[in-house]
Amino acid sequence: MKKTFNLTAPNKQPARQVDSVKHDIKKYIGRERRKALPEGVDFWDFDCKFGKDAASAEVIHVAEINKKIDEIVLKEAPSFYIEILAKHGIRKKREVKAEATE
């Protein structure tokens, strides 16, 4: 998904428009996560970029999307750009810390 969302709509209150945008993004991520995983892949991961426009978009974590939307609303920007691309994720084993017994 590469899209510029408008935060102003002539027939909606600004708060409802923001909720609608957040819902669309959440729906897209859920749809991508429900897709069948290829062999050897543990989960769907996402590369995300966020900014006022495509040229100024910065890399963010998928968990920061709502926080970034709230920040852009506080700045009263009329729109924002978001890019969410699904990629294969493979879990890494955690390192076990050796505890010294006394």
C-alpha positions as semicolon CSV with decimal commas, in nm:
position;residue;x (nm);y (nm);z (nm)
1;M;0,000;0,000;0,000
2;K;0,141;0,334;-0,107
3;K;-0,115;0,603;-0,045
4;T;-0,169;0,963;0,053
5;F;-0,461;0,998;0,295
6;N;-0,658;1,320;0,330
7;L;-0,746;1,417;0,687
8;T;-1,016;1,657;0,574
9;A;-1,342;1,553;0,416
10;P;-1,634;1,781;0,334
11;N;-1,897;1,547;0,477
12;K;-1,712;1,419;0,787
13;Q;-1,591;1,565;1,112
14;P;-1,209;1,561;1,136
15;A;-1,204;1,310;1,423
16;R;-1,424;1,066;1,228
17;Q;-1,206;1,104;0,919
18;V;-0,896;1,016;1,127
19;D;-1,076;0,711;1,267
20;S;-1,172;0,606;0,915
21;V;-0,811;0,634;0,795
22;K;-0,680;0,432;1,092
23;H;-0,944;0,167;1,024
24;D;-0,846;0,141;0,656
25;I;-0,480;0,093;0,750
26;K;-0,563;-0,166;1,016
27;K;-0,788;-0,350;0,768
28;Y;-0,509;-0,361;0,508
29;I;-0,254;-0,496;0,758
30;G;-0,500;-0,763;0,877
31;R;-0,574;-0,869;0,519
32;E;-0,201;-0,904;0,444
33;R;-0,144;-1,108;0,762
34;R;-0,421;-1,352;0,667
35;K;-0,252;-1,447;0,340
36;A;-0,097;-1,792;0,323
37;L;0,267;-1,805;0,432
38;P;0,527;-1,944;0,191
39;E;0,735;-2,245;0,295
40;G;1,001;-2,156;0,554
41;V;0,841;-1,825;0,658
42;D;0,719;-1,776;1,015
43;F;0,513;-1,458;0,983
44;W;0,439;-1,153;0,769
45;D;0,654;-0,853;0,854
46;F;0,607;-0,502;0,718
47;D;0,833;-0,227;0,587
48;C;0,667;0,105;0,668
49;K;0,737;0,465;0,570
50;F;0,545;0,768;0,694
51;G;0,561;1,138;0,617
52;K;0,381;1,448;0,494
53;D;0,454;1,338;0,137
54;A;0,640;1,059;-0,045
55;A;0,965;1,256;-0,065
56;S;0,984;1,324;0,310
57;A;0,869;0,978;0,427
58;E;1,080;0,817;0,701
59;V;1,109;0,450;0,794
60;I;0,899;0,356;1,098
61;H;0,791;0,036;1,274
62;V;0,439;-0,091;1,207
63;A;0,349;-0,041;1,576
64;E;0,420;0,334;1,548
65;I;0,165;0,406;1,274
66;N;-0,120;0,526;1,500
67;K;0,119;0,739;1,704
68;K;0,252;0,905;1,389
69;I;-0,102;0,970;1,263
70;D;-0,190;1,134;1,596
71;E;0,123;1,352;1,572
72;I;0,035;1,467;1,220
73;V;-0,321;1,548;1,333
74;L;-0,184;1,767;1,613
75;K;0,023;1,955;1,354
76;E;-0,305;2,011;1,163
77;A;-0,164;1,881;0,835
78;P;-0,430;1,827;0,567
79;S;-0,286;1,491;0,453
80;F;-0,007;1,237;0,501
81;Y;0,170;0,966;0,300
82;I;0,207;0,609;0,420
83;E;0,378;0,313;0,257
84;I;0,326;-0,038;0,394
85;L;0,490;-0,329;0,214
86;A;0,457;-0,688;0,335
87;K;0,772;-0,902;0,354
88;H;0,865;-1,246;0,484
89;G;0,958;-1,268;0,851
90;I;1,167;-1,543;1,008
91;R;1,190;-1,570;1,384
92;K;1,535;-1,568;1,541
93;K;1,615;-1,781;1,841
94;R;1,681;-1,592;2,160
95;E;2,020;-1,616;2,316
96;V;2,011;-1,786;2,654
97;K;2,213;-1,595;2,912
98;A;2,432;-1,820;3,121
99;E;2,376;-1,744;3,489
100;A;2,661;-1,814;3,725
101;T;2,565;-2,015;4,031
102;E;2,746;-1,946;4,350
